[in-house]
């Protein structure tokens, strides 16, 4: 995606618990994406982290598909 920098945050013993899976900077917007499959839900810590990102002025969401990601990014450009 043009004008986008993104990386996959790796969990486990060397990562920070609760940090969303994908961190993105798109045209100056901070975006954090927690990827889930099927009916899986974020943990309480992931939910708190998403809320903290919102309070700090960033965008954070649970996504389940590439379409979800495209929707989030397109809404920032409107």
C-alpha positions as CSV (number, residue, x, y, z in Angstrom):
1,X,0.0,0.0,0.0
2,X,1.5,3.4,-1.0
3,X,2.5,5.8,1.8
4,X,2.3,3.0,4.4
5,X,4.8,1.6,6.8
6,X,3.7,-1.5,8.8
7,X,5.2,-4.3,10.9
8,X,4.1,-7.5,12.6
9,X,4.5,-7.3,16.3
10,X,5.7,-10.7,17.5
11,X,4.2,-12.0,20.8
12,X,5.8,-14.4,23.2
13,X,8.4,-13.9,25.9
14,X,10.2,-11.2,24.1
15,X,7.2,-9.1,23.1
16,X,5.0,-6.8,25.1
17,X,1.7,-8.4,26.2
18,X,-1.5,-6.8,24.8
19,X,0.2,-5.0,21.9
20,X,-1.9,-5.4,18.7
21,X,-0.6,-7.8,16.0
22,X,0.0,-5.2,13.3
23,X,1.3,-1.6,13.8
24,X,0.8,0.8,10.9
25,X,1.7,4.3,10.0
26,X,-0.4,5.4,7.0
27,X,0.1,9.0,5.8
28,X,0.8,10.1,9.4
29,X,-2.0,8.1,11.0
30,X,-1.1,5.6,13.8
31,X,-3.1,2.4,13.3
32,X,-3.0,-0.7,15.5
33,X,-4.7,-3.9,14.3
34,X,-5.5,-6.9,16.4
35,X,-6.1,-9.8,14.0
36,X,-8.6,-12.4,15.0
37,X,-10.0,-15.5,13.2
38,X,-13.6,-16.7,13.3
39,X,-15.3,-15.9,16.5
40,X,-12.2,-15.4,18.6
41,X,-12.3,-12.2,20.7
42,X,-9.5,-10.0,22.1
43,X,-8.3,-10.6,25.6
44,X,-9.1,-8.1,28.3
45,X,-5.5,-6.8,28.1
46,X,-5.8,-6.4,24.3
47,X,-9.1,-4.6,24.8
48,X,-7.6,-2.2,27.3
49,X,-4.6,-1.5,25.0
50,X,-7.0,-0.7,22.1
51,X,-8.9,1.7,24.4
52,X,-5.6,3.4,25.4
53,X,-4.6,3.8,21.8
54,X,-8.0,5.5,21.1
55,X,-7.5,7.8,24.1
56,X,-4.1,8.8,22.7
57,X,-5.6,9.8,19.4
58,X,-4.7,6.7,17.4
59,X,-6.8,4.2,15.5
60,X,-7.1,0.7,16.8
61,X,-9.4,-2.1,15.9
62,X,-10.0,-5.9,15.8
63,X,-9.8,-7.1,12.2
64,X,-10.8,-10.4,10.7
65,X,-10.1,-9.8,7.0
66,X,-8.2,-7.7,4.5
67,X,-11.5,-6.0,3.7
68,X,-11.7,-4.8,7.4
69,X,-8.2,-3.3,7.1
70,X,-9.1,-1.6,3.8
71,X,-12.3,-0.1,5.4
72,X,-10.4,1.3,8.4
73,X,-7.7,2.9,6.2
74,X,-10.2,4.3,3.7
75,X,-12.3,5.9,6.6
76,X,-9.1,7.8,7.7
77,X,-8.8,9.3,4.2
78,X,-12.4,10.7,4.1
